[in-house]
């Protein structure tokens, strides 16, 4: 299921596709949304702004002039900006390094900035998928794997569903036009399941995997 990334005959794929397999969709995370959702850059910015405001108010309350308080705020503001810039930069690097691919047989995730890794996830190993999308159409698609298939959470992050550490779920994260991507994935999984059934192969209990949809509160 895991291949080390080296030469790519096809972008995002470690080797040429076998006969009968074709690429249905390729994409990558939107780095701004990734910065907000995975690296929490917005929360850090808000937290930093609150701390600076608290510092200024406290300084004035202790007898300092407004000018002195502003000087103190301007002294520490670059630290907050630097922290947000670092998080945004990391999000850009991780988004640039990632390629998500959906074929008619599997999902392929080439991820990792310093040490790229490719995860091949055949549809037969995916028992379900979800979709959480914001008002801009950018969404997350977590993939629920069968109980016998586990990938270490730290290898997946930030392309992993939050708070699923015991049984991690790979996730196509911050994907633009996520609704269309979910439709492509749902149709591909259904057709692959039907093909396995027609070939007299055992179908997983519960029928073909489905994409479960829900809203995403974040307005990234």
N, C-alpha and C positions, 0 to 999 in steps of 0.2 A: 504494500500500500504506500510505502514511502520510497522515493527515489531522490538521490542527491542531484541538485541542479548543476548541469554542466552545459554542454552544447545543446541547443534547441533547434531541431529541424523545423519545427513549427512553433511560433511564439507561444510560450506558456506550457508547452508539452515537451516531455523528455525524449520522445521518440516519435517516429512517423505513426500515423493512425493505421490500424490493421484494416484489411479489406472489409467493407460494409459499414465502417464507422465514419461519421462525419461531424464536424463542428456545427453546432446550432447557435451558439452564442459565446462571445468572449467579452470580458469587461474587467474593471478594476474598481477599487473603492474611490469615492470622491474624498479627496484628502481633507477638505474643510470639515465635512461631516465626520470623518474618522477622528479628526483632532478633537471635536466636541464630544463624541460618543465614547471613544476608546481611551483617549488621552486626557479627557476632561479639561480641556483648555479653557472653556467658558467658565466652568466652576472655579478654576484657579484665578481667572481674571476677576470674577465677582468677589471671591474671598479676599484677593489682594486689594481691591477697591474699598471693601468694607474695612479692612485693617488700616488703610491709609486715612479713610474718613474718621475712624475712631481715634487714630493718632492725632489728627488735626483738632478734633473736638476736645480731646483730653488736654492737649497743649494749651488751647485757649482757656479751658476751664481752670487750668492751673496757673493762669495769669500771663501766659505768653501772648504776644501780639499776633494779630492775624497774619502779618507778614512773616514772622518767625515760624508760625505753624505751616505756612505755605512752603517756606524754604525746606522745612523738615520733610514735608510730603514729597516735594520735588526731588529730594535727596534719595528717598527710598523707592519712588515710583519706577525708576529704571530696573530695579531688581524684580519687580512684579512683571514688567514688560519683558524682561529677559526670560523669566520662567515661562511665560505664555509663548514667547517666540521659540524657545527650545521644544516645547510640546508640539507646537505647530510644525516645526521642522522635522521632528520625528515622525509625525503623521504623514507628512509629505514623502519622506523617505520610504516608509512602509507601504504607502499607497502606490508609489512609483514602482516598487519592487514586486508588487502582487499582480498576478494575472489569474482570473477565474475563468474556467472554461466549462461549458456544458456541451456534451456530445449526445448522440442518441443512445449511448450505453453507460455513461458515467459522468461524474463531476470531477474535474481536475483543479486543484488549487496549488499554484506555484506561489509560495509566500516566503518571507524572510528577507531581511536586508543584508545583514552581515554574512549569514549562513543560509542561503536559499535552499528550500526543500520543496519537493513536489509530492502532494498527496493525491493518489488515485482512489476515487470513491465510486466503485461500481454501483449501479442502481439496486442490485440485489442485496447490497449491504446497507442501503438506506431504507429505513422503515417508516420514515415520515419527514416532513419538512414544514417550515413555518414562514410567515411573512409579517413583518412589522414595518409599516411605511409611514413617513411623515407627509405633511401637506405639500412638500416640494416634490414628492414622488421618489425620494431617496429612502431606501429601506434595507433591512437586514433579513437574510434568509438562513436561519439555522437548520442544520441537517441532523436528524436523529439517526444514529447508527444502531445496528443490531447489537444486542448485549454482548456478543462474543467479540465485537470489534471496538477497540479503544485506542485513542490517540492521546498522548500526554498533553495536558492542557497547556503547559509552558511551551510546547512545540507549536501549538496553534496560535497562541496569543499574538496580536490582537484579533485574529480571525477566528474567534471562539465565542460561543454564547456566554454571556456573563452569568456567574454563579452556578455554572455546571462544571464542577471540578471533579467530582467522583466519577461521573460518566460524561466526559466532555463532548460537546457538540460542535463540529466545524461550522463556520458561519460565513456566508458571503456577505461581507459587512459594508455598509454605506454604499450600496449599489444604486446608481442612477436608474431611473425608470424601472424601479424594482417590480412593479406590478406586471409589466410585460415579461420580465425575466422569470417571475414566478409562474406565469402561464406557460412559457417555453419549457420550464422544468417539469411542471405538472403533466403536460402532454407527453413529454419524452419518457417520464417514468411510467405513465399509464401504458404507452405503446410498448415499452420494454417488458412490462409485466404481462401484457397480453401475448407478446411474442414468446415469452418463456412458457406460458400456459399452453399455447398452441403447439409448442415443441415437446409437450408432455413432461416438462420439468416442474418440480414442486414449487408452488406459489406460496410466499410467506403468509402466515395466518393473518386474517383481517383484510385480505385483498390487496389491491394496488395501493402504494403509498399516496397520500394526498398532501397538498400544500394547505396548511391552516393559516388563515389570515387574521391579523389583528392590527389595531392602530398603534402608532408610535407617537408618544406624547411630545417628544423633542421636536422642535421646529428648526432643525439644523439647516 
